Amino acid sequence: MRAAKTPASISARAARAWQRMLSGRRLDLLDPSPLDVEISDIAHGLARVARWNGQTRGDHAFSVAQHCLVVEEIFRRCNEPCTAEALQMTLLHDAPEYVIGDMISPFKSVVGGDYKAVEQRLEAAVHLRFGLPPHPSRELKALIKKADTIAAFFEATELAGFSVAEARKFFGQPRGITRDMLPIDPMPATEAQQRFLDRFHEIEAERAADKRASKAS
């Protein structure tokens, strides 16, 4: 016979709002600390979260990690010259999804503000962990969103079964970017994870060089 749940046991279970990461960190989803954020956990998680709820062509899921690489490539091509800091915030634009998963836009609109509040707190924790502003400026956010929308057009038409006309309706027609410029063929999770990590560290090296140059001038 199963024991009845006491108010104390129910309260203790309800109070758990953290997730254990493979690094050993415990990240509180409601009050995330930058000290509990590790790039290895972000890369691992994003490489195993599927875009489009997994409804994409290919032998592998198209992961959020790969999507972030595509968006950063588009952003860099569309906004040259741009700072390493802007590139890093672009690469990390979906970083909260390593914890809360990828929710398609129609469902985000149904869930509303609670989801957005959690996402914003996680974004701030991630950014502060890596010495970035808590959130991108309004101008940078708009540029990242533009790159994200261009990526969505190519993902929709190449992978998710949208016709070009249907994708144009939702995402507009990309200009100056073509499919051959983008790493859009779905990768195995381990490859997407490593490429995300490699790109993160490349940009960090650029940021460090920028700081050294700024101090020297």
C-alpha positions as CSV (number, residue, x, y, z in Angstrom):
1,M,0.0,0.0,0.0
2,R,1.4,3.4,-1.0
3,A,2.0,5.9,1.8
4,A,-0.1,9.0,1.6
5,K,1.8,12.1,0.6
6,T,2.2,14.6,3.4
7,P,2.0,18.4,2.9
8,A,5.8,18.6,3.7
9,S,6.7,16.0,1.0
10,I,4.5,17.7,-1.5
11,S,6.1,21.1,-0.7
12,A,9.6,19.7,-0.9
13,R,8.9,18.2,-4.4
14,A,7.3,21.4,-5.6
15,A,10.2,23.5,-4.4
16,R,12.7,21.7,-6.7
17,A,13.3,24.1,-9.6
18,W,16.8,23.1,-10.5
19,Q,18.3,20.9,-13.1
20,R,21.5,18.9,-12.6
21,M,23.9,19.3,-15.5
22,L,26.5,16.8,-16.7
23,S,29.2,19.1,-15.4
24,G,27.8,18.6,-11.9
25,R,26.3,22.0,-11.7
26,R,22.8,22.5,-10.4
27,L,21.1,25.4,-12.3
28,D,18.1,27.0,-10.6
29,L,15.6,27.7,-13.4
30,L,13.7,30.4,-11.4
31,D,16.8,32.2,-10.1
32,P,19.7,31.1,-12.2
33,S,23.2,32.0,-11.1
34,P,26.0,32.8,-13.7
35,L,28.2,30.6,-11.4
36,D,26.2,27.6,-12.4
37,V,26.5,28.1,-16.1
38,E,29.1,26.1,-18.1
39,I,29.6,26.3,-21.9
40,S,30.1,22.6,-22.0
41,D,26.6,22.1,-20.6
42,I,25.1,24.6,-23.1
43,A,26.8,23.0,-26.1
44,H,25.8,19.5,-24.9
45,G,22.2,20.5,-24.3
46,L,21.6,22.6,-27.4
47,A,23.1,19.8,-29.6
48,R,20.4,17.5,-28.4
49,V,17.4,19.8,-28.6
50,A,15.6,19.5,-32.0
51,R,14.4,22.5,-33.9
52,W,10.9,22.3,-35.5
53,N,9.9,19.7,-32.8
54,G,12.0,17.2,-34.8
55,Q,9.8,17.5,-37.9
56,T,12.8,17.9,-40.3
57,R,14.3,15.8,-43.1
58,G,17.5,13.9,-42.7
59,D,19.1,11.1,-40.7
60,H,19.7,13.5,-37.8
61,A,17.6,16.1,-35.9
62,F,18.4,19.7,-36.8
63,S,19.6,20.9,-33.5
64,V,19.5,24.3,-31.8
65,A,23.3,24.2,-31.6
66,Q,23.5,23.9,-35.4
67,H,20.8,26.6,-35.8
68,C,22.9,28.9,-33.6
69,L,25.9,28.3,-35.9
70,V,23.7,29.2,-38.9
71,V,22.3,32.4,-37.4
72,E,25.8,33.5,-36.4
73,E,27.1,32.9,-39.9
74,I,24.2,34.9,-41.3
75,F,24.7,37.7,-38.8
76,R,28.4,38.0,-39.6
77,R,27.8,38.1,-43.3
78,C,25.1,40.7,-43.0
79,N,26.8,43.0,-40.5
80,E,30.5,43.2,-41.4
81,P,32.4,44.6,-39.7
82,C,30.9,43.6,-36.3
83,T,32.3,43.2,-32.8
84,A,33.3,39.8,-31.3
85,E,30.9,40.7,-28.5
86,A,28.0,40.9,-30.9
87,L,29.0,37.6,-32.5
88,Q,29.1,35.9,-29.2
89,M,25.6,37.2,-28.2
90,T,24.4,36.0,-31.6
91,L,25.9,32.5,-31.1
92,L,24.3,32.4,-27.6
93,H,20.9,33.8,-28.7
94,D,19.1,30.6,-28.0
95,A,21.3,29.4,-25.1
96,P,18.4,29.3,-22.6
97,E,17.0,26.4,-24.6
98,Y,19.7,24.1,-23.2
99,V,17.5,24.2,-20.1
100,I,14.0,24.8,-21.2
101,G,14.0,23.3,-24.7
102,D,12.9,24.8,-28.0
103,M,9.3,25.8,-28.1
104,I,7.8,26.6,-31.6
105,S,6.7,30.2,-31.9
106,P,2.9,29.4,-32.1
107,F,3.1,27.6,-28.7
108,K,5.2,30.4,-27.2
109,S,2.4,32.8,-27.9
110,V,0.0,30.6,-26.1
111,V,2.2,30.2,-23.0
112,G,2.8,33.9,-22.9
113,G,4.7,35.9,-20.3
114,D,5.8,33.2,-17.8
115,Y,7.9,31.5,-20.4
116,K,9.5,34.7,-21.5
117,A,10.4,35.7,-17.9
118,V,12.2,32.4,-17.3
119,E,14.0,32.8,-20.7
120,Q,15.1,36.3,-19.9
121,R,16.5,35.3,-16.5
122,L,18.4,32.4,-18.1
123,E,19.8,34.7,-20.9
124,A,21.1,37.2,-18.3
125,A,22.8,34.4,-16.3
126,V,24.4,33.0,-19.5
127,H,25.6,36.4,-20.6
128,L,27.0,37.5,-17.3
129,R,28.9,34.2,-17.0
130,F,30.8,35.1,-20.1
131,G,31.3,38.8,-19.4
132,L,28.6,40.0,-21.7
133,P,25.8,42.5,-21.1
134,P,22.8,40.8,-19.5
135,H,20.8,41.3,-22.7
136,P,21.6,42.6,-26.2
137,S,20.7,46.2,-26.9
138,R,17.4,46.9,-28.8
139,E,19.4,47.5,-32.0
140,L,21.5,44.3,-31.7
141,K,18.4,42.3,-30.8
142,A,16.7,43.4,-34.0
143,L,19.8,42.5,-36.1
144,I,20.0,39.0,-34.4
145,K,16.2,38.6,-35.0
146,K,16.7,39.4,-38.7
147,A,19.4,36.8,-39.0
148,D,17.3,34.3,-37.1
149,T,14.4,34.9,-39.5
150,I,16.6,34.4,-42.5
151,A,17.8,31.1,-40.9
152,A,14.2,30.1,-40.3
153,F,13.4,30.6,-44.0
154,F,16.1,28.2,-45.2
155,E,15.4,25.7,-42.4
156,A,11.7,25.8,-43.4
157,T,12.2,25.2,-47.1
158,E,15.2,22.9,-46.9
159,L,14.3,20.8,-43.9
160,A,10.8,21.3,-42.6
161,G,8.6,20.8,-45.7
162,F,7.5,24.4,-46.3
163,S,7.0,25.6,-49.9
164,V,9.0,28.7,-50.8
165,A,5.8,30.6,-51.1
166,E,4.7,29.5,-47.7
167,A,8.0,30.4,-46.1
168,R,8.0,33.8,-47.8
169,K,4.7,34.5,-46.1
170,F,6.0,33.7,-42.6
171,F,9.6,34.7,-42.9
172,G,10.0,37.0,-45.9
173,Q,12.4,36.6,-48.8
174,P,16.1,36.5,-47.7
175,R,18.4,38.9,-49.6
176,G,22.1,38.6,-49.9
177,I,22.2,35.1,-48.3
178,T,22.0,31.8,-50.2
179,R,21.6,28.2,-49.0
180,D,25.2,27.3,-50.1
181,M,26.6,29.8,-47.6
182,L,25.1,28.0,-44.6
183,P,25.9,24.8,-42.7
184,I,22.3,23.6,-42.9
185,D,22.6,19.9,-43.6
186,P,21.7,18.2,-40.2
187,M,24.7,17.0,-38.2
188,P,25.1,14.3,-35.6
189,A,24.7,15.7,-32.1
190,T,28.3,15.2,-31.2
191,E,29.5,17.1,-34.3
192,A,27.1,20.0,-33.7
193,Q,28.2,20.1,-30.1
194,Q,31.9,20.3,-31.0
195,R,31.4,22.8,-33.8
196,F,29.4,25.0,-31.4
197,L,32.1,24.8,-28.8
198,D,34.8,25.5,-31.3
199,R,33.1,28.6,-32.6
200,F,32.4,29.8,-29.1
201,H,36.1,29.6,-28.2
202,E,37.1,31.2,-31.6
203,I,35.0,34.2,-30.7
204,E,36.3,34.3,-27.1
205,A,39.8,34.5,-28.6
206,E,38.7,37.4,-30.8
207,R,37.2,39.2,-27.7
208,A,40.4,38.7,-25.8
209,A,42.4,40.2,-28.7
210,D,40.0,43.1,-28.9
211,K,40.5,43.8,-25.2
212,R,44.3,43.7,-25.5
213,A,44.2,46.0,-28.5
214,S,41.9,48.4,-26.6
215,K,44.3,48.5,-23.6
216,A,47.3,49.1,-25.8
217,S,45.8,52.0,-27.7
